[in-house]
Amino acid sequence: MHKFDVVVIGAGAAGLFCAGQAGRQGLKVLLVDHSDKVAEKIRISGGGRCNFTNRDATPAQFLSENPHFCRSALSRYTPQDFIELLQRHDIPFHEKHKGQLFCDRSAEDVINMLLAECDAGQVTRWQSCSIKSMFCAEQAGTASYKIESSRGLIEAPQVVIATGGLSIPKIGATDFGYRIAKQFGLRLVEPRAALVPLTFEGDSWAPYAQLAGLALPVKIETGPPDATPKQRKKAVVFSEDLLFTHRGLSGPAVLQISSFWREGQPVRVNLAPGTDLSALLLRAKATSRKLIANELASLVPSRLADAWVSEDPALQRPISDATDKALQALAQRLGDWQLTPNGSEGYKKAEVTVGGVDTRDLSSQTMESKQPGLYFIGEVVDVTGWLGGYNFQWAWASGFACAQALAARRVELAV
């Protein structure tokens, strides 16, 4: 039997970081993963350069059934803390926009740094190694976990589940963490794909499918179809780029809003934010004899203008011939385009999973569950960040909080 102080299951961002931090505090740590490669999400993130944190991360950029749960961990391990770790490893990085930080060279720099931290903590790594079963037995009033793996039986008083969510199964995502949570009686918030393109179907999308590849800055929100003005005023609104695809909408704006979107809800898009469309169109009517599509092309991309007016014969005329009512209706629709997705591209293209282990069954200070000695960190927990480095910051912060707790509990067990 192989005995350790801690077993960390899952060698992604949260698991690697937590294992290294725990090992550097003197714990005998085993890090296990079913894949022969570590941190595939890090490797593919940010176009291969890893958007490893956001300089401006606060609890306000995270979704959870309990939005206050993430406060403790985020306050104790900040973006600046991770930046200083990169600097100690001489990893160059840069800021793109909105606080998003990327490696100058490659995401491999972050992976190699995390592996170096594990090596410094003398962490034992088993890959590939599958977990067949896990159970807990009481020994002298203390929990002891026995784990049957493809490399033999493991025993440890503390186990950390860092196996992520369901997003991107082709790089190894599974429901292992959720199954372990259920096994030990922990509650789950229903998982769903997030930071994911939205899809549309039917003839209504045909005019826009031909716009695949077109991008433009927009404002976007979602909510109930019958949302009141008061509800809309409180809605989360993102100002980002939208991208048309053959199947629907993508780009940062849509990825952001997808985390909040629910089946049956519309998304509302302002295609010309910061512009008084009605006033500009009415002014053009008085001074121009151009076609409406041509005038519209000065406000939105010309391909979008052409697609828009092609749907309505009343708009296929010189702007001087249009009625004020028609132009005002056009401005209203462009500024508040409402359309209802039929779904999303699903976990295969989702960057993260919303939902997971219910935070009501976890300690926000330690990440320990109500099952003594069993911890959950990273994406497997019902805490999900916005697009832009926030989810990696949650991985570092939850992993750090957990590692501190593991060391403190090891001292308690030794007394």
C-alpha positions, -999 to 999 in steps of 0.1 A, spaced: 0 0 0 12 35 -9 8 60 20 7 98 16 -4 128 36 -25 141 7 -37 127 -26 -46 153 -52 -68 139 -80 -66 159 -112 -35 175 -127 -50 206 -142 -44 242 -131 -60 239 -96 -46 204 -89 -10 212 -100 -9 245 -80 -24 230 -49 -1 200 -50 30 222 -53 19 245 -25 11 216 -2 44 198 -10 64 230 -3 48 230 32 63 196 40 34 174 31 40 141 14 18 146 -17 6 123 -45 -8 139 -76 -28 116 -98 -43 121 -133 -60 97 -157 -43 114 -187 -6 111 -196 -5 149 -202 -10 175 -175 -29 208 -177 -43 206 -212 -67 235 -206 -37 257 -197 -19 245 -229 -48 255 -252 -60 286 -234 -54 321 -248 -45 309 -282 -17 289 -267 -4 318 -246 -26 312 -215 -46 341 -201 -34 331 -167 -52 357 -146 -69 391 -147 -53 420 -129 -87 433 -119 -103 401 -105 -128 406 -78 -157 385 -66 -180 405 -89 -167 386 -119 -178 351 -106 -211 332 -109 -223 309 -81 -255 300 -63 -237 316 -34 -219 346 -49 -201 354 -17 -184 320 -14 -154 329 -35 -145 360 -15 -123 344 11 -101 325 -13 -98 353 -37 -88 378 -10 -60 355 3 -44 347 -30 -46 376 -55 -36 382 -91 -5 400 -78 5 369 -58 5 348 -90 22 376 -110 50 375 -84 53 337 -88 58 341 -125 84 368 -120 103 345 -96 104 320 -125 114 347 -150 83 342 -172 76 373 -194 40 383 -198 19 412 -211 -15 427 -206 -39 428 -236 -69 447 -225 -93 448 -196 -67 434 -172 -61 402 -191 -26 389 -187 -9 365 -212 24 348 -215 48 364 -240 60 331 -253 38 301 -246 14 285 -221 41 259 -216 59 285 -194 30 283 -169 29 245 -171 66 242 -166 64 266 -137 37 246 -119 57 214 -125 88 230 -111 68 240 -80 57 204 -76 93 192 -80 104 217 -53 77 202 -30 88 167 -39 54 159 -51 50 123 -65 31 123 -98 13 93 -113 3 96 -149 -15 81 -165 -33 65 -135 -70 58 -132 -90 57 -100 -112 27 -97 -128 33 -63 -124 54 -32 -139 49 3 -134 63 37 -128 44 69 -125 57 105 -92 50 123 -90 61 159 -117 87 152 -99 101 121 -109 97 85 -86 76 64 -92 73 26 -83 42 7 -81 46 -31 -79 18 -55 -59 29 -86 -44 13 -117 -10 16 -99 -21 0 -66 -38 8 -34 -33 43 -19 -40 55 16 -42 91 29 -61 111 55 -68 139 31 -80 139 -5 -84 168 -29 -107 166 -59 -94 189 -87 -109 171 -117 -126 201 -134 -160 201 -151 -174 186 -183 -161 211 -208 -139 199 -237 -141 161 -232 -116 155 -260 -88 167 -237 -100 145 -208 -129 162 -191 -151 137 -171 -178 137 -144 -154 120 -119 -156 149 -94 -194 150 -94 -196 112 -89 -173 114 -59 -193 143 -45 -225 122 -48 -208 92 -33 -202 111 -1 -236 127 0 -227 162 -12 -251 183 -32 -246 194 -68 -257 225 -87 -267 212 -121 -238 216 -145 -242 233 -179 -219 245 -206 -206 281 -203 -183 305 -221 -197 288 -252 -210 299 -287 -248 300 -290 -266 284 -319 -298 292 -340 -317 271 -364 -343 275 -392 -349 299 -419 -348 329 -396 -310 324 -393 -304 320 -430 -297 357 -438 -271 358 -410 -253 325 -417 -238 341 -447 -221 366 -424 -199 340 -409 -166 356 -399 -180 391 -395 -172 407 -361 -183 440 -345 -184 456 -311 -218 452 -294 -235 454 -260 -253 422 -251 -275 409 -223 -300 381 -216 -329 375 -193 -366 364 -192 -385 371 -224 -409 393 -205 -383 411 -185 -395 444 -171 -375 476 -175 -365 473 -138 -352 437 -144 -333 448 -175 -317 477 -156 -303 451 -132 -292 427 -159 -255 419 -165 -245 437 -198 -212 430 -216 -195 453 -241 -174 431 -263 -170 419 -298 -196 396 -314 -187 371 -341 -212 356 -366 -207 319 -374 -225 295 -398 -245 281 -369 -250 312 -347 -231 337 -327 -197 336 -309 -170 360 -299 -162 374 -265 -196 391 -261 -215 358 -267 -191 337 -247 -196 360 -217 -234 361 -219 -237 324 -225 -228 318 -188 -260 337 -178 -282 325 -207 -308 298 -199 -328 277 -224 -358 296 -238 -344 331 -230 -336 356 -257 -304 375 -260 -306 412 -266 -279 428 -287 -272 465 -294 -254 464 -327 -243 501 -326 -236 509 -290 -231 545 -281 -249 557 -313 -283 575 -315 -294 555 -345 -328 571 -348 -314 606 -349 -287 597 -375 -311 579 -398 -337 607 -397 -309 633 -403 -297 612 -433 -333 611 -447 -333 649 -449 -299 652 -466 -292 620 -486 -307 601 -515 -286 570 -509 -302 536 -504 -310 528 -468 -285 499 -469 -257 523 -479 -265 548 -451 -267 520 -427 -233 508 -437 -218 539 -422 -231 527 -388 -226 490 -389 -205 467 -412 -218 468 -448 -224 430 -450 -246 433 -419 -265 463 -434 -272 444 -466 -284 413 -448 -306 434 -425 -325 453 -453 -328 422 -474 -353 409 -450 -377 438 -454 -388 451 -489 -398 484 -472 -362 491 -465 -349 484 -500 -353 520 -512 -336 554 -509 -336 566 -474 -353 598 -485 -383 577 -495 -387 559 -462 -412 570 -436 -400 583 -402 -419 554 -386 -400 528 -406 -366 544 -399 -374 546 -361 -384 510 -361 -352 501 -379 -332 520 -353 -351 503 -325 -344 468 -338 -307 475 -345 -303 489 -310 -323 461 -293 -320 430 -315 -338 402 -297 -332 366 -308 -336 333 -290 -309 306 -294 -321 271 -298 -290 259 -278 -253 261 -276 -223 243 -291 -222 223 -258 -194 210 -237 -173 202 -268 -166 239 -273 -174 253 -238 -144 268 -221 -158 261 -186 -187 244 -168 -212 264 -147 -225 246 -116 -208 217 -98 -203 208 -61 -227 229 -41 -208 255 -20 -233 249 9 -214 217 15 -179 233 14 -159 256 37 -151 289 19 -120 292 41 -105 257 35 -124 242 6 -130 211 28 -164 195 24 -187 184 51 -171 150 46 -140 154 68 -107 153 49 -123 156 15 -117 188 -5 -129 202 -38 -111 230 -57 -112 247 -91 -138 242 -118 -155 212 -101 -169 237 -76 -199 258 -83 -178 289 -89 -174 301 -125 -155 332 -137 -161 355 -166 -140 352 -198 -107 369 -193 -84 350 -169 -108 348 -140 -113 311 -140 -75 305 -137 -74 330 -108 -101 309 -91 -79 278 -97 -49 294 -80 -69 310 -52 -90 279 -43 -58 257 -46 -39 280 -23 -67 281 3 -69 243 2 -31 238 5 -30 261 36 -58 240 51 -41 207 43 -10 218 61 -29 231 91 -50 199 94 -18 177 91 -5 195 122 -38 188 140 -37 151 131 -1 149 143 -10 163 178 
